[in-house]
Amino acid sequence: MKLGSKARYAVMAMVDLAVHGSERTVSLAEIASRQEISLSYLEQLFARLRRHDLVTSVRGPGGGYRLARPLAEIAVIDIVEAVDESMRVTRCEEGAAPTEGCMSDRSRCLTHDLWAELGDHIRSFLSDVTLEDVCENRPCPAKARLLAAE
């Protein structure tokens, strides 16, 4: 499975905003320059992020964007889902009934459950990682909790 560019760039931009926007608004041009992402692409992504209440915008001179919630309250999965990135790892059609599969007779292929479970693990992992975790360079908090328990 490959995470698409919308999700990767949205997460990069949100981390940039978190790092550089704690005291002020940050313009998309600044993020575009630092992260080497097209400004027009960022505009599209931030429109979606704003609709999902992950960022707020400030108009006028000195305007830009701010995070709408504290870092610890924004999970990476929130960002991925806000930009409509598919997290599918099976080849089944999105929206298909849980019993329907990808075969021509709508049955499940032999490896369906394997790939579906992988997708569940990815979603779970991205749900556990917050912007704060990424900014603090601890992108695997579950692993850190296990190590601390030893």
ZAKE-974833 format. One record per residue: x, y, z of N, C-alpha, C in turn; residue in one letter. Coordinates in steps of 0.02 Angstrom, whole numbers. Each point is the difference from the previous one (the first is absolute). Layout:
% residues N
<node n_xx="X" n_yy="Y" n_zz="Z" ca_xx="X" ca_yy="Y" ca_zz="Z" c_xx="X" c_yy="Y" c_zz="Z" r="a"/>
...
% end
This chain:
% residues 150
<node n_xx="41" n_yy="-59" n_zz="0" ca_xx="-41" ca_yy="59" ca_zz="0" c_xx="44" c_yy="62" c_zz="0" r="m"/>
<node n_xx="-20" n_yy="49" n_zz="-38" ca_xx="36" ca_yy="62" ca_zz="-3" c_xx="-46" c_yy="56" c_zz="22" r="k"/>
<node n_xx="21" n_yy="39" n_zz="49" ca_xx="-38" ca_yy="57" ca_zz="20" c_xx="8" c_yy="54" c_zz="-53" r="l"/>
<node n_xx="-54" n_yy="29" n_zz="-22" ca_xx="2" ca_yy="48" ca_zz="-55" c_xx="31" c_yy="66" c_zz="19" r="g"/>
<node n_xx="15" n_yy="39" n_zz="-51" ca_xx="34" ca_yy="64" ca_zz="11" c_xx="-44" c_yy="49" c_zz="38" r="s"/>
<node n_xx="-66" n_yy="-3" n_zz="-8" ca_xx="-43" ca_yy="47" ca_zz="38" c_xx="11" c_yy="-10" c_zz="75" r="k"/>
<node n_xx="0" n_yy="-61" n_zz="22" ca_xx="8" ca_yy="-14" ca_zz="71" c_xx="71" c_yy="18" c_zz="23" r="a"/>
<node n_xx="50" n_yy="-21" n_zz="-37" ca_xx="69" ca_yy="15" ca_zz="20" c_xx="12" c_yy="75" c_zz="3" r="r"/>
<node n_xx="-21" n_yy="36" n_zz="-51" ca_xx="12" ca_yy="72" ca_zz="-1" c_xx="-42" c_yy="36" c_zz="53" r="y"/>
<node n_xx="-60" n_yy="-22" n_zz="12" ca_xx="-42" ca_yy="31" ca_zz="51" c_xx="32" c_yy="-9" c_zz="69" r="a"/>
<node n_xx="26" n_yy="-59" n_zz="14" ca_xx="32" ca_yy="-12" ca_zz="65" c_xx="64" c_yy="42" c_zz="5" r="v"/>
<node n_xx="39" n_yy="2" n_zz="-53" ca_xx="61" ca_yy="42" ca_zz="0" c_xx="-18" c_yy="73" c_zz="14" r="m"/>
<node n_xx="-51" n_yy="25" n_zz="-34" ca_xx="-20" ca_yy="70" ca_zz="8" c_xx="-26" c_yy="13" c_zz="70" r="a"/>
<node n_xx="-38" n_yy="-46" n_zz="28" ca_xx="-26" ca_yy="9" ca_zz="67" c_xx="55" c_yy="-1" c_zz="53" r="m"/>
<node n_xx="50" n_yy="-42" n_zz="-10" ca_xx="56" ca_yy="-1" ca_zz="46" c_xx="39" c_yy="66" c_zz="-6" r="v"/>
<node n_xx="10" n_yy="23" n_zz="-61" ca_xx="33" ca_yy="65" ca_zz="-10" c_xx="-39" c_yy="55" c_zz="36" r="d"/>
<node n_xx="-65" n_yy="1" n_zz="-8" ca_xx="-43" ca_yy="49" ca_zz="33" c_xx="7" c_yy="-5" c_zz="76" r="l"/>
<node n_xx="2" n_yy="-61" n_zz="25" ca_xx="7" ca_yy="-10" ca_zz="72" c_xx="67" c_yy="27" c_zz="25" r="a"/>
<node n_xx="53" n_yy="-13" n_zz="-37" ca_xx="67" ca_yy="22" ca_zz="21" c_xx="8" c_yy="75" c_zz="-5" r="v"/>
<node n_xx="-25" n_yy="30" n_zz="-54" ca_xx="12" ca_yy="71" ca_zz="-12" c_xx="-58" c_yy="46" c_zz="20" r="h"/>
<node n_xx="-56" n_yy="-29" n_zz="20" ca_xx="-59" ca_yy="41" ca_zz="13" c_xx="-23" c_yy="3" c_zz="72" r="g"/>
<node n_xx="44" n_yy="-14" n_zz="46" ca_xx="-22" ca_yy="1" ca_zz="70" c_xx="-13" c_yy="71" c_zz="24" r="s"/>
<node n_xx="35" n_yy="48" n_zz="-27" ca_xx="-7" ca_yy="70" ca_zz="23" c_xx="-32" c_yy="46" c_zz="-52" r="e"/>
<node n_xx="-10" n_yy="-24" n_zz="-61" ca_xx="-25" ca_yy="44" ca_zz="-53" c_xx="-34" c_yy="-41" c_zz="-53" r="r"/>
<node n_xx="-33" n_yy="35" n_zz="-46" ca_xx="-29" ca_yy="-34" ca_zz="-57" c_xx="56" c_yy="-14" c_zz="-50" r="t"/>
<node n_xx="-10" n_yy="-50" n_zz="-40" ca_xx="50" ca_yy="-21" ca_zz="-50" c_xx="-33" c_yy="1" c_zz="-69" r="v"/>
<node n_xx="32" n_yy="30" n_zz="-48" ca_xx="-27" ca_yy="2" ca_zz="-67" c_xx="14" c_yy="-65" c_zz="-37" r="s"/>
<node n_xx="-43" n_yy="-16" n_zz="-47" ca_xx="11" ca_yy="-60" ca_zz="-40" c_xx="63" c_yy="8" c_zz="-43" r="l"/>
<node n_xx="17" n_yy="61" n_zz="-19" ca_xx="61" ca_yy="11" ca_zz="-39" c_xx="61" c_yy="-21" c_zz="40" r="a"/>
<node n_xx="0" n_yy="15" n_zz="66" ca_xx="56" ca_yy="-20" ca_zz="42" c_xx="5" c_yy="-76" c_zz="3" r="e"/>
<node n_xx="-57" n_yy="-33" n_zz="11" ca_xx="0" ca_yy="-73" ca_zz="4" c_xx="22" c_yy="-30" c_zz="-66" r="i"/>
<node n_xx="-26" n_yy="28" n_zz="-55" ca_xx="17" ca_yy="-25" ca_zz="-67" c_xx="75" c_yy="4" c_zz="-11" r="a"/>
<node n_xx="29" n_yy="55" n_zz="20" ca_xx="72" ca_yy="10" ca_zz="-10" c_xx="41" c_yy="-48" c_zz="43" r="s"/>
<node n_xx="-17" n_yy="-5" n_zz="64" ca_xx="39" ca_yy="-43" ca_zz="45" c_xx="-7" c_yy="-74" c_zz="-18" r="r"/>
<node n_xx="-61" n_yy="-21" n_zz="-19" ca_xx="-13" ca_yy="-71" ca_zz="-12" c_xx="4" c_yy="-20" c_zz="-74" r="q"/>
<node n_xx="13" n_yy="49" n_zz="-43" ca_xx="6" ca_yy="-12" ca_zz="-72" c_xx="-63" c_yy="-34" c_zz="-27" r="e"/>
<node n_xx="-57" n_yy="31" n_zz="16" ca_xx="-65" ca_yy="-23" ca_zz="-23" c_xx="-31" c_yy="57" c_zz="-40" r="i"/>
<node n_xx="-33" n_yy="-16" n_zz="-54" ca_xx="-33" ca_yy="50" ca_zz="-41" c_xx="-50" c_yy="41" c_zz="41" r="s"/>
<node n_xx="2" n_yy="66" n_zz="-7" ca_xx="-46" ca_yy="43" ca_zz="36" c_xx="-73" c_yy="-15" c_zz="-18" r="l"/>
<node n_xx="-14" n_yy="-10" n_zz="-64" ca_xx="-69" ca_yy="-14" ca_zz="-20" c_xx="-24" c_yy="-67" c_zz="29" r="s"/>
<node n_xx="44" n_yy="-48" n_zz="6" ca_xx="-18" ca_yy="-64" ca_zz="30" c_xx="-15" c_yy="10" c_zz="75" r="y"/>
<node n_xx="41" n_yy="40" n_zz="34" ca_xx="-12" ca_yy="13" ca_zz="70" c_xx="-66" c_yy="36" c_zz="11" r="l"/>
<node n_xx="-17" n_yy="46" n_zz="-45" ca_xx="-64" ca_yy="35" ca_zz="5" c_xx="-59" c_yy="-49" c_zz="-2" r="e"/>
<node n_xx="5" n_yy="-49" n_zz="-44" ca_xx="-53" ca_yy="-51" ca_zz="-3" c_xx="-3" c_yy="-41" c_zz="64" r="q"/>
<node n_xx="58" n_yy="-20" n_zz="25" ca_xx="2" ca_yy="-41" ca_zz="60" c_xx="-26" c_yy="39" c_zz="61" r="l"/>
<node n_xx="20" n_yy="64" n_zz="5" ca_xx="-20" ca_yy="39" ca_zz="59" c_xx="-74" c_yy="18" c_zz="-2" r="f"/>
<node n_xx="-30" n_yy="4" n_zz="-59" ca_xx="-72" ca_yy="9" ca_zz="-3" c_xx="-35" c_yy="-59" c_zz="32" r="a"/>
<node n_xx="25" n_yy="-60" n_zz="-12" ca_xx="-29" ca_yy="-60" ca_zz="30" c_xx="14" c_yy="-3" c_zz="75" r="r"/>
<node n_xx="61" n_yy="17" n_zz="19" ca_xx="18" ca_yy="-1" ca_zz="71" c_xx="-42" c_yy="50" c_zz="39" r="l"/>
<node n_xx="-14" n_yy="58" n_zz="-31" ca_xx="-42" ca_yy="51" ca_zz="32" c_xx="-72" c_yy="-25" c_zz="8" r="r"/>
<node n_xx="-26" n_yy="-33" n_zz="-51" ca_xx="-68" ca_yy="-27" ca_zz="3" c_xx="-7" c_yy="-53" c_zz="55" r="r"/>
<node n_xx="54" n_yy="-33" n_zz="16" ca_xx="-1" ca_yy="-52" ca_zz="52" c_xx="22" c_yy="28" c_zz="68" r="h"/>
<node n_xx="3" n_yy="66" n_zz="6" ca_xx="17" ca_yy="33" ca_zz="63" c_xx="68" c_yy="-20" c_zz="28" r="d"/>
<node n_xx="48" n_yy="-11" n_zz="-44" ca_xx="68" ca_yy="-14" ca_zz="23" c_xx="43" c_yy="62" c_zz="0" r="l"/>
<node n_xx="-18" n_yy="48" n_zz="-43" ca_xx="36" ca_yy="64" ca_zz="-2" c_xx="-51" c_yy="57" c_zz="-4" r="v"/>
<node n_xx="22" n_yy="59" n_zz="20" ca_xx="-40" ca_yy="60" ca_zz="-9" c_xx="41" c_yy="48" c_zz="-42" r="t"/>
<node n_xx="-35" n_yy="43" n_zz="-36" ca_xx="36" ca_yy="48" ca_zz="-42" c_xx="-12" c_yy="71" c_zz="26" r="s"/>
<node n_xx="49" n_yy="42" n_zz="-10" ca_xx="-3" ca_yy="70" ca_zz="18" c_xx="14" c_yy="39" c_zz="-63" r="v"/>
<node n_xx="-47" n_yy="44" n_zz="-19" ca_xx="8" ca_yy="40" ca_zz="-61" c_xx="37" c_yy="64" c_zz="14" r="r"/>
<node n_xx="24" n_yy="30" n_zz="-55" ca_xx="30" ca_yy="66" ca_zz="4" c_xx="75" c_yy="-2" c_zz="9" r="g"/>
<node n_xx="31" n_yy="60" n_zz="8" ca_xx="72" ca_yy="3" ca_zz="11" c_xx="20" c_yy="-39" c_zz="62" r="p"/>
<node n_xx="50" n_yy="-39" n_zz="-7" ca_xx="22" ca_yy="-42" ca_zz="56" c_xx="-44" c_yy="-61" c_zz="9" r="g"/>
<node n_xx="-45" n_yy="-12" n_zz="-47" ca_xx="-45" ca_yy="-57" ca_zz="5" c_xx="34" c_yy="-65" c_zz="-17" r="g"/>
<node n_xx="-36" n_yy="-52" n_zz="7" ca_xx="26" ca_yy="-66" ca_zz="-14" c_xx="-42" c_yy="-52" c_zz="36" r="g"/>
<node n_xx="32" n_yy="-52" n_zz="23" ca_xx="-36" ca_yy="-55" ca_zz="32" c_xx="28" c_yy="-14" c_zz="69" r="y"/>
<node n_xx="-45" n_yy="-28" n_zz="41" ca_xx="18" ca_yy="-25" ca_zz="66" c_xx="-35" c_yy="-67" c_zz="9" r="r"/>
<node n_xx="27" n_yy="-40" n_zz="45" ca_xx="-34" ca_yy="-62" ca_zz="18" c_xx="-63" c_yy="17" c_zz="38" r="l"/>
<node n_xx="-53" n_yy="-37" n_zz="-13" ca_xx="-64" ca_yy="13" ca_zz="32" c_xx="-5" c_yy="-33" c_zz="69" r="a"/>
<node n_xx="43" n_yy="-48" n_zz="12" ca_xx="-1" ca_yy="-36" ca_zz="64" c_xx="72" c_yy="-10" c_zz="25" r="r"/>
<node n_xx="8" n_yy="-17" n_zz="63" ca_xx="68" ca_yy="-14" ca_zz="24" c_xx="31" c_yy="-60" c_zz="-36" r="p"/>
<node n_xx="66" n_yy="0" n_zz="-4" ca_xx="36" ca_yy="-53" ca_zz="-35" c_xx="-20" c_yy="-70" c_zz="23" r="l"/>
<node n_xx="-9" n_yy="-8" n_zz="64" ca_xx="-15" ca_yy="-66" ca_zz="28" c_xx="-70" c_yy="-24" c_zz="-18" r="a"/>
<node n_xx="-42" n_yy="45" n_zz="-27" ca_xx="-68" ca_yy="-18" ca_zz="-17" c_xx="-11" c_yy="-11" c_zz="-75" r="e"/>
<node n_xx="54" n_yy="3" n_zz="-38" ca_xx="-5" ca_yy="-12" ca_zz="-72" c_xx="39" c_yy="-63" c_zz="-17" r="i"/>
<node n_xx="-37" n_yy="-53" n_zz="-16" ca_xx="32" ca_yy="-64" ca_zz="-19" c_xx="16" c_yy="3" c_zz="-74" r="a"/>
<node n_xx="52" n_yy="-36" n_zz="-19" ca_xx="19" ca_yy="-2" ca_zz="-71" c_xx="-57" c_yy="-26" c_zz="-43" r="v"/>
<node n_xx="-39" n_yy="-47" n_zz="26" ca_xx="-56" ca_yy="-27" ca_zz="-39" c_xx="-51" c_yy="55" c_zz="-15" r="i"/>
<node n_xx="-7" n_yy="49" n_zz="45" ca_xx="-46" ca_yy="56" ca_zz="-12" c_xx="21" c_yy="38" c_zz="-63" r="d"/>
<node n_xx="64" n_yy="10" n_zz="-8" ca_xx="27" ca_yy="37" ca_zz="-57" c_xx="-10" c_yy="-40" c_zz="-64" r="i"/>
<node n_xx="17" n_yy="-64" n_zz="3" ca_xx="-6" ca_yy="-44" ca_zz="-58" c_xx="-73" c_yy="-3" c_zz="-23" r="v"/>
<node n_xx="-46" n_yy="-9" n_zz="46" ca_xx="-70" ca_yy="-4" ca_zz="-18" c_xx="-27" c_yy="67" c_zz="-25" r="e"/>
<node n_xx="25" n_yy="55" n_zz="27" ca_xx="-23" ca_yy="67" ca_zz="-20" c_xx="15" c_yy="14" c_zz="-74" r="a"/>
<node n_xx="55" n_yy="-26" n_zz="-24" ca_xx="18" ca_yy="12" ca_zz="-71" c_xx="-25" c_yy="-56" c_zz="-45" r="v"/>
<node n_xx="-46" n_yy="-41" n_zz="27" ca_xx="-33" ca_yy="-53" ca_zz="-39" c_xx="48" c_yy="-51" c_zz="-29" r="d"/>
<node n_xx="52" n_yy="-15" n_zz="37" ca_xx="47" ca_yy="-50" ca_zz="-24" c_xx="-26" c_yy="-69" c_zz="17" r="e"/>
<node n_xx="-2" n_yy="-43" n_zz="-48" ca_xx="-23" ca_yy="-69" ca_zz="11" c_xx="53" c_yy="-39" c_zz="38" r="s"/>
<node n_xx="-23" n_yy="-39" n_zz="47" ca_xx="45" ca_yy="-43" ca_zz="39" c_xx="-11" c_yy="-73" c_zz="-17" r="m"/>
<node n_xx="-30" n_yy="-12" n_zz="-57" ca_xx="-17" ca_yy="-68" ca_zz="-20" c_xx="62" c_yy="-40" c_zz="-17" r="r"/>
<node n_xx="3" n_yy="-61" n_zz="24" ca_xx="55" ca_yy="-44" ca_zz="-19" c_xx="-26" c_yy="-62" c_zz="-36" r="v"/>
<node n_xx="-65" n_yy="-10" n_zz="1" ca_xx="-29" ca_yy="-54" ca_zz="-41" c_xx="-18" c_yy="30" c_zz="-68" r="t"/>
<node n_xx="-14" n_yy="-43" n_zz="-47" ca_xx="-20" ca_yy="26" ca_zz="-65" c_xx="-76" c_yy="4" c_zz="-7" r="r"/>
<node n_xx="-35" n_yy="-14" n_zz="54" ca_xx="-72" ca_yy="4" ca_zz="0" c_xx="-22" c_yy="73" c_zz="-9" r="c"/>
<node n_xx="-59" n_yy="8" n_zz="-30" ca_xx="-25" ca_yy="67" ca_zz="-11" c_xx="-18" c_yy="33" c_zz="66" r="e"/>
<node n_xx="15" n_yy="66" n_zz="5" ca_xx="-19" ca_yy="36" ca_zz="60" c_xx="-76" c_yy="2" c_zz="4" r="e"/>
<node n_xx="-25" n_yy="-7" n_zz="61" ca_xx="-72" ca_yy="2" ca_zz="10" c_xx="-34" c_yy="-67" c_zz="-11" r="g"/>
<node n_xx="37" n_yy="-50" n_zz="-20" ca_xx="-29" ca_yy="-67" ca_zz="-10" c_xx="-22" c_yy="-28" c_zz="67" r="a"/>
<node n_xx="-50" n_yy="-42" n_zz="-2" ca_xx="-24" ca_yy="-33" ca_zz="61" c_xx="57" c_yy="-40" c_zz="30" r="a"/>
<node n_xx="2" n_yy="-6" n_zz="66" ca_xx="55" ca_yy="-36" ca_zz="33" c_xx="9" c_yy="-72" c_zz="-24" r="p"/>
<node n_xx="-53" n_yy="-30" n_zz="-24" ca_xx="5" ca_yy="-69" ca_zz="-24" c_xx="21" c_yy="-4" c_zz="-73" r="t"/>
<node n_xx="-2" n_yy="56" n_zz="-36" ca_xx="19" ca_yy="-1" ca_zz="-70" c_xx="75" c_yy="5" c_zz="-8" r="e"/>
<node n_xx="25" n_yy="-34" n_zz="-50" ca_xx="71" ca_yy="1" ca_zz="-13" c_xx="16" c_yy="26" c_zz="-69" r="g"/>
<node n_xx="61" n_yy="-11" n_zz="-21" ca_xx="26" ca_yy="28" ca_zz="-62" c_xx="-3" c_yy="-49" c_zz="-59" r="c"/>
<node n_xx="-22" n_yy="-60" n_zz="12" ca_xx="-3" ca_yy="-49" ca_zz="-54" c_xx="-61" c_yy="14" c_zz="-45" r="m"/>
<node n_xx="1" n_yy="-26" n_zz="-60" ca_xx="-53" ca_yy="15" ca_zz="-48" c_xx="-69" c_yy="-23" c_zz="25" r="s"/>
<node n_xx="-1" n_yy="-52" n_zz="43" ca_xx="-64" ca_yy="-23" ca_zz="28" c_xx="-15" c_yy="35" c_zz="67" r="d"/>
<node n_xx="37" n_yy="53" n_zz="16" ca_xx="-6" ca_yy="41" ca_zz="61" c_xx="23" c_yy="-37" c_zz="63" r="r"/>
<node n_xx="33" n_yy="-58" n_zz="-8" ca_xx="28" ca_yy="-34" ca_zz="58" c_xx="67" c_yy="32" c_zz="18" r="s"/>
<node n_xx="24" n_yy="-17" n_zz="58" ca_xx="64" ca_yy="27" ca_zz="23" c_xx="57" c_yy="-42" c_zz="-27" r="r"/>
<node n_xx="55" n_yy="34" n_zz="-16" ca_xx="59" ca_yy="-37" ca_zz="-22" c_xx="31" c_yy="-35" c_zz="61" r="c"/>
<node n_xx="46" n_yy="-45" n_zz="-11" ca_xx="29" ca_yy="-40" ca_zz="54" c_xx="38" c_yy="42" c_zz="51" r="l"/>
<node n_xx="25" n_yy="58" n_zz="-20" ca_xx="40" ca_yy="41" ca_zz="45" c_xx="-38" c_yy="62" c_zz="26" r="t"/>
<node n_xx="-64" n_yy="3" n_zz="-12" ca_xx="-39" ca_yy="59" ca_zz="19" c_xx="8" c_yy="18" c_zz="74" r="h"/>
<node n_xx="-7" n_yy="-49" n_zz="44" ca_xx="3" ca_yy="14" ca_zz="72" c_xx="70" c_yy="24" c_zz="20" r="d"/>
<node n_xx="52" n_yy="-25" n_zz="-31" ca_xx="68" ca_yy="23" ca_zz="14" c_xx="6" c_yy="74" c_zz="-14" r="l"/>
<node n_xx="-21" n_yy="20" n_zz="-61" ca_xx="7" ca_yy="71" ca_zz="-20" c_xx="-47" c_yy="45" c_zz="39" r="w"/>
<node n_xx="-59" n_yy="-25" n_zz="15" ca_xx="-48" ca_yy="40" ca_zz="39" c_xx="28" c_yy="13" c_zz="70" r="a"/>
<node n_xx="30" n_yy="-51" n_zz="29" ca_xx="28" ca_yy="9" ca_zz="67" c_xx="60" c_yy="47" c_zz="-1" r="e"/>
<node n_xx="41" n_yy="-3" n_zz="-52" ca_xx="55" ca_yy="47" ca_zz="-8" c_xx="-28" c_yy="71" c_zz="-2" r="l"/>
<node n_xx="-53" n_yy="11" n_zz="-38" ca_xx="-31" ca_yy="66" ca_zz="-3" c_xx="-24" c_yy="23" c_zz="68" r="g"/>
<node n_xx="-28" n_yy="-46" n_zz="39" ca_xx="-23" ca_yy="17" ca_zz="67" c_xx="59" c_yy="20" c_zz="45" r="d"/>
<node n_xx="56" n_yy="-35" n_zz="-7" ca_xx="60" ca_yy="17" ca_zz="40" c_xx="27" c_yy="69" c_zz="-19" r="h"/>
<node n_xx="1" n_yy="14" n_zz="-64" ca_xx="24" ca_yy="66" ca_zz="-24" c_xx="-45" c_yy="55" c_zz="29" r="i"/>
<node n_xx="-66" n_yy="-9" n_zz="-6" ca_xx="-46" ca_yy="50" ca_zz="27" c_xx="9" c_yy="8" c_zz="75" r="r"/>
<node n_xx="8" n_yy="-55" n_zz="35" ca_xx="10" ca_yy="2" ca_zz="73" c_xx="64" c_yy="37" c_zz="17" r="s"/>
<node n_xx="54" n_yy="-15" n_zz="-36" ca_xx="64" ca_yy="33" ca_zz="12" c_xx="-7" c_yy="75" c_zz="-11" r="f"/>
<node n_xx="-29" n_yy="20" n_zz="-57" ca_xx="-6" ca_yy="71" ca_zz="-15" c_xx="-49" c_yy="35" c_zz="47" r="l"/>
<node n_xx="-45" n_yy="-37" n_zz="31" ca_xx="-45" ca_yy="28" ca_zz="49" c_xx="36" c_yy="14" c_zz="66" r="s"/>
<node n_xx="50" n_yy="-41" n_zz="15" ca_xx="38" ca_yy="7" ca_zz="62" c_xx="54" c_yy="54" c_zz="-3" r="d"/>
<node n_xx="20" n_yy="20" n_zz="-60" ca_xx="54" ca_yy="49" ca_zz="-7" c_xx="-30" c_yy="69" c_zz="-10" r="v"/>
<node n_xx="21" n_yy="47" n_zz="43" ca_xx="-25" ca_yy="69" ca_zz="-5" c_xx="53" c_yy="45" c_zz="-31" r="t"/>
<node n_xx="-21" n_yy="60" n_zz="-17" ca_xx="49" ca_yy="50" ca_zz="-24" c_xx="53" c_yy="12" c_zz="52" r="l"/>
<node n_xx="-20" n_yy="1" n_zz="63" ca_xx="48" ca_yy="9" ca_zz="53" c_xx="54" c_yy="-55" c_zz="-1" r="e"/>
<node n_xx="-22" n_yy="-62" n_zz="-10" ca_xx="48" ca_yy="-56" ca_zz="-4" c_xx="50" c_yy="11" c_zz="-56" r="d"/>
<node n_xx="-25" n_yy="20" n_zz="-58" ca_xx="45" ca_yy="10" ca_zz="-57" c_xx="47" c_yy="58" c_zz="13" r="v"/>
<node n_xx="-26" n_yy="55" n_zz="27" ca_xx="43" ca_yy="58" ca_zz="14" c_xx="52" c_yy="-16" c_zz="53" r="c"/>
<node n_xx="-16" n_yy="-44" n_zz="46" ca_xx="47" ca_yy="-19" ca_zz="53" c_xx="43" c_yy="-60" c_zz="-21" r="e"/>
<node n_xx="-5" n_yy="-19" n_zz="-63" ca_xx="38" ca_yy="-55" ca_zz="-28" c_xx="-12" c_yy="-66" c_zz="36" r="n"/>
<node n_xx="-63" n_yy="-12" n_zz="15" ca_xx="-20" ca_yy="-64" ca_zz="30" c_xx="-59" c_yy="-27" c_zz="-40" r="r"/>
<node n_xx="12" n_yy="-18" n_zz="-64" ca_xx="-55" ca_yy="-20" ca_zz="-43" c_xx="-29" c_yy="-69" c_zz="14" r="p"/>
<node n_xx="25" n_yy="-34" n_zz="51" ca_xx="-29" ca_yy="-65" ca_zz="17" c_xx="-12" c_yy="-3" c_zz="75" r="c"/>
<node n_xx="-52" n_yy="37" n_zz="23" ca_xx="-12" ca_yy="2" ca_zz="73" c_xx="-16" c_yy="-68" c_zz="30" r="p"/>
<node n_xx="-33" n_yy="-44" n_zz="-37" ca_xx="-15" ca_yy="-67" ca_zz="27" c_xx="64" c_yy="-38" c_zz="15" r="a"/>
<node n_xx="49" n_yy="6" n_zz="-45" ca_xx="64" ca_yy="-34" ca_zz="10" c_xx="36" c_yy="31" c_zz="61" r="k"/>
<node n_xx="-3" n_yy="66" n_zz="7" ca_xx="32" ca_yy="33" ca_zz="56" c_xx="-32" c_yy="-22" c_zz="66" r="a"/>
<node n_xx="-66" n_yy="-9" n_zz="0" ca_xx="-34" ca_yy="-24" ca_zz="61" c_xx="23" c_yy="-71" c_zz="18" r="r"/>
<node n_xx="8" n_yy="-42" n_zz="-51" ca_xx="23" ca_yy="-68" ca_zz="13" c_xx="71" c_yy="0" c_zz="28" r="l"/>
<node n_xx="43" n_yy="40" n_zz="-29" ca_xx="69" ca_yy="4" ca_zz="24" c_xx="4" c_yy="27" c_zz="71" r="l"/>
<node n_xx="-42" n_yy="49" n_zz="16" ca_xx="0" ca_yy="29" ca_zz="67" c_xx="-26" c_yy="-50" c_zz="52" r="a"/>
<node n_xx="-43" n_yy="-46" n_zz="-21" ca_xx="-28" ca_yy="-49" ca_zz="46" c_xx="50" c_yy="-55" c_zz="17" r="a"/>
<node n_xx="52" n_yy="-8" n_zz="-40" ca_xx="48" ca_yy="-54" ca_zz="12" c_xx="45" c_yy="14" c_zz="59" r="e"/>
% end
